[in-house]
Structure formats: C-alpha cells, structure tokens
Amino acid sequence: MPAQRILVGEIGRPHGVRGIVRVNAFTADPAAIAGYGPLSDESGARRFALQWLGNGLARIEGVADRDAAARLTGTRLYVERDRLPATEEEEFYLADLVGLAVRDGSGATLGSVRSVEDYGAGPFLTVIDGEGRELLLPFTRAVVPQVIIAEGYLVAVPPEAVVVPPQPGETGEEATLPETPLAEPVRALPRRQDAPKRTGPRGVRGGAA
C-alpha cells in the first residue's frame, strides 16, 4: 500500500531572479516545512528540498533562476505521514479521519469520510454514502461527538435543519429551512497541517493525498 502523504504547503511566485520562491506553508510553524526532508509534488514523481529563508521565502535545491522558479508556481508539497511528529494518546491528524466509517447514534453506517475541508468558517467533513451521495457535516462536538481512530469509525449526529430567526410577519415554520449540502464544494487548501489535534473536534485543519 502506498504511504499516506500529507499536504504541507504550496509553492508560490518567484521572488527576485535567483530562484527564490514564496512558499505558503500549512505547518503550525512555517519554518518546519523545510525540516521534513525532501517533499514531493501531488503525483509523487518530483521531490523538492527546501531551505527556509524566513518571511515566507525559501530556496529550492536545483532551482537557480526566475524562469525555473516560475514553472513551479502552484506546485503542492506533500510529506509522508510517518515523517510527522507522533501523536499523543487521544490525539489525531486530520488525515487520520479520511477513510473512517461514519455511524449515527444507533450504530447505523452513514458512509465514510472522503475529505476534511475548511473554507474559513470552520472545518467540515465530506461524507460519501453507499450510493455515492455526498453529505457535508460540520466538524463540531455537537455533530461529531466521538472519533474512535483505533476502531476505524466516528459517530455523527447530522443536523436535520438550519434554523433562521423569524423575521417580522414570519411564523416559526417559515423560518426553519431544510439543510441542503453543497453539491461540489470548492477545494480550499488546509492549514496547520502537521499539528495533531485532540479527538474532540476543535477548529482542526488538514488533509491527505
């Protein structure tokens, strides 16, 4: 089985004419991105050794001019999961959630976690059921009260409706709208990718390849 890889950054625009690039690091400490050894691109075919220069800038081994640096703009950088710091008891990485079975409070299977996203309003899980339908679950303690990594599942309590405060002239029923999951969300980049989190869902970030 291929090693699981974690997205830890993205190469940005060139800075100057000597091959230095801007790097958007998703690690808890931006400088840590250079400490995991050579990173790979999304395909896994190319590897990049970074020297962190500070202020969001890095030098990439073998890249010596602006043109070569420009060709790398937008390249996502990945690290093998087993090269990240070990988690403590009752901690996990967001990548550990991908692939977990999702059960409701009665133990019935709702699907499995395909990805974890965060567009800035808080993280949520993309869950795929047995028929390929997509369900988006806010990653909050109320909606995801339990994450049991060792047993390969989490417990979810899907919200049935979004309740909007009544406006003048509206009844309570009119103010309650059915929740409609997004059909295909835009894939935003995660942040703080290498920071392990407690099993209680609390503002976590991350993703896997």
N, C-alpha and C positions, 0 to 999 in steps of 0.2 A: 504494500500500500504506500503511495507517495506520502512524503512527510507533509503535514499540515503547515501552511505558511500563513503569516500574519502581515497585513498591510501596515507599514510603519511610516510611510512618507511618500512624497511625490516631488519630482524634480521640476523646478520652475524655470524662469527665464534666465538667460546668461547675465552675468554681472561683469562688465568690463570685457577685455579682449583676450584674456589669458586662460580661458576655460573655466573660470569660477562660475558657479551656478547658485541660484536661490533654491533652497530646499524647504518645503513645507513638511515639517516633522510632526508625526502624530504620536510621538512618545511623550511620556509625562515630563521628562527633561529633554528638550530638543537636542542637546548635545549627545544624548545617549544613542541616537540613531547611528552614529559613527562607531559606537563601541561594540556592536553585534557582529563585526566582521563583514565580509562582502555580502551585499544584498542582491537579490535577484529581481528581474522585471516580472511582469504578470505571467509571461509564458514560461518563466524559469530558465530560459535559454541564455540570457545575458546576466553577468554579475558585475557589481559596481562596488569598489572600495572607496569609502568617503573619508575625507579629512575635514572635520568640523572647524570652521573658522570663526564662528560666532555671528550674532545678528542675522541668523537665517541664511548664512552663506556657507558653502562647502566646496572643496576641491575634490574632483573625481579622478582617481588614478587612470592615466592614459588619455585624459581629455585636456588638451593643451591650448586650444584656440576657441574663439567665439562660435565659429561655424559648427564645430563638433559639439559644443555645449548646447547650441540651439536645436540640434537634431534630437536631443534627449528631453526637450521640454515636454512635460506631461507624462513622463515615464513614472509609473507607480513602483514603489520599492517595497519588497517583501523580505521577511526573515523567517527561518524555520521556527515553528512553535517551541521546540525543545531548547532553543537558544535563549528564550526569555527567562527571567528570574522565576524560580519555583514559587508556587502559591502556598500560603499557609492553610491550615485547616479552616474549612468553611469559606474559602476564597475561590474565585474562578476568574478566567478571562472571558471576554465576550465571545471569542472564537469557540470556547468550550460549549456555548449554548447552541451553536449551529449543529443541526442534526438530531438534537434531543426530541424525544416524543413529547407531545403536548397533551395532557389529560385534563379533564374537568374535575370538579369536586367529587363526582361519583366514581371516578376512575375510568370513564369512557375516553377513548382516544379521539382527539380533535384533529390531529395531524402531526406535523413535525416542523421544527424551526428551520427555515431556509436561510434567513439572514437577520441581522440586527442593524437597524438604521437609526440615524439621529439627524434631523434637519434643523435643530436648534431649539425646538420646543420640548425636547425630552426624547429619550430613546424609545423605540418600539420594536416588536418582533414581527417579522413576516412569517406567517404560518401557512403551510400548504396541506390541504386535506387529501384524503384518498382519491378524490376525483379531480385533483389539480386546481381546486379553487383556492383563492388567496384570502387570508384573514389577517388583519393588522391588529396587534394587541399592544396597548401602551405598556411599557415595561415599568410598572409601578407595583408597590407592595400589595395594593388592593386588587389589581388584576392578576399579578403573578405572585401569589403568597409563598410558594415553595419552589426551590430549584434543587433537585437532587442529582448532581452530576454523576456520582458513583453508580447510581441505578439507571442513568440514561433518560431521565424524564424531568419535566417540570409540571406544576399544577397551575392552571389558568382559570380565571373566572371572567369570561368575556363580558364586557359591558353590553347591555341589550339596547340602550338608547342614550342619546345625548340630550340632556335636559337644559333648555334655554329658559331663563327667567321670563315670565309672561310680560308682554307689552300691554299698554293700555288698550282695553277692548278685547283682549285675547283670553281664552279660557286656558286652564292648565293643560288640557289635552292638546290644544293647538300649539302650545309651547314645547311639547315633547316631540322631538324629531327622531326618526329611526337612524341608527348609525349606519353610514354607508362607507365601507372601506374603499380606499383609493384603488383603482383598477391596476395601475402600474406606477408605483412611486418613482420619482427621480432618484437615482442612486447618489446620495451625498457621501462625501468622504468622512470616515470616522476620525476621532481624535483620542489622545491619551491611550494609544493602542496597547502599550506594554504595561499598564498599571493594573494589577489584579484587584478584583473587587469582592466585597462581601456577598454572600449568597442572597441577602436581602437586596432587591433591585433598588439602587440608589444612584441615579444620574450617571450610568456607566456608558462607556464608548467602546467601539471596537468592531472587528470584522475579520474574515478569514478568506483564504483563497484555496 
